């Protein structure tokens, strides 16, 4: 039964809004998780390379803006960047 205050287009619009917001949260959470694991992977690479300097830099919070994305990149592509090996080896 149709009511006077029913507006099906508003329901569809609010549904798209919910889907968009949920997608945003899922993508943001995924990127945050990947960067967190990337930071840990940076420390693991430092242990494998046996570089105390690289490990120490990975522990400094100010350097996480660089170390976490590089660690995530290395984890996803399964290769260590050449510049990283040259700097810390």
C-alpha positions in Angstrom: 0.0 0.0 0.0 1.4 3.4 -1.0 1.7 6.1 1.6 1.6 9.8 0.9 5.1 10.4 2.3 6.8 7.5 0.4 9.7 8.6 -1.8 11.4 5.6 -3.5 14.0 7.8 -5.2 15.2 9.1 -1.8 15.5 5.5 -0.6 17.6 4.6 -3.6 19.7 7.7 -3.1 20.3 6.9 0.6 21.2 3.3 -0.4 23.9 4.6 -2.8 25.1 6.9 -0.1 25.5 3.9 2.3 27.3 1.9 -0.4 29.7 4.8 -1.1 30.5 5.4 2.6 31.0 1.6 3.2 33.3 1.4 0.2 35.3 4.4 1.5 35.7 2.8 4.9 36.7 -0.6 3.5 39.3 1.0 1.2 40.6 3.2 4.0 40.8 0.2 6.4 42.6 -1.9 3.7 45.2 0.8 3.0 45.8 1.3 6.7 46.2 -2.5 7.2 48.6 -2.7 4.2 50.7 0.2 5.5 50.9 -1.4 9.0 52.0 -4.7 7.6 54.4 -2.8 5.3 56.0 -1.2 8.3 56.5 -4.6 9.9 57.9 -6.0 6.6 60.4 -3.1 6.5 61.7 -4.3 9.9 61.8 -7.9 8.6 63.8 -6.8 5.6 66.2 -5.0 7.9 66.7 -8.2 9.9 67.3 -10.1 6.7 69.8 -7.6 5.3 71.4 -7.3 8.8 71.2 -3.6 8.8 70.9 -2.0 12.2 70.5 1.5 10.7 67.6 0.4 8.6 65.9 -1.3 11.6 66.4 1.8 13.7 64.9 4.1 11.0 62.0 1.7 10.8 61.3 2.1 14.5 61.2 5.9 14.4 57.6 7.1 14.1 58.6 10.2 12.0 60.0 7.9 9.3 56.9 5.7 9.1 55.6 7.9 6.2 58.4 6.6 4.1 59.2 3.1 5.5 55.6 1.8 5.6 54.8 2.5 1.9 58.2 1.2 0.8 57.7 -1.9 2.9 54.2 -2.4 1.5 55.5 -2.0 -2.0 58.2 -4.5 -1.3 55.7 -6.9 0.1 53.3 -6.6 -2.8 55.9 -6.8 -5.6 58.1 -9.3 -3.7 61.3 -7.3 -4.6 63.4 -4.9 -2.6 64.0 -1.6 -4.2 67.6 -1.2 -5.4 68.1 2.1 -3.7 67.1 0.6 -0.4 69.8 -2.1 -0.8 72.4 0.4 -1.8 71.7 2.7 1.1 71.5 0.2 3.9 73.7 -2.7 2.8 
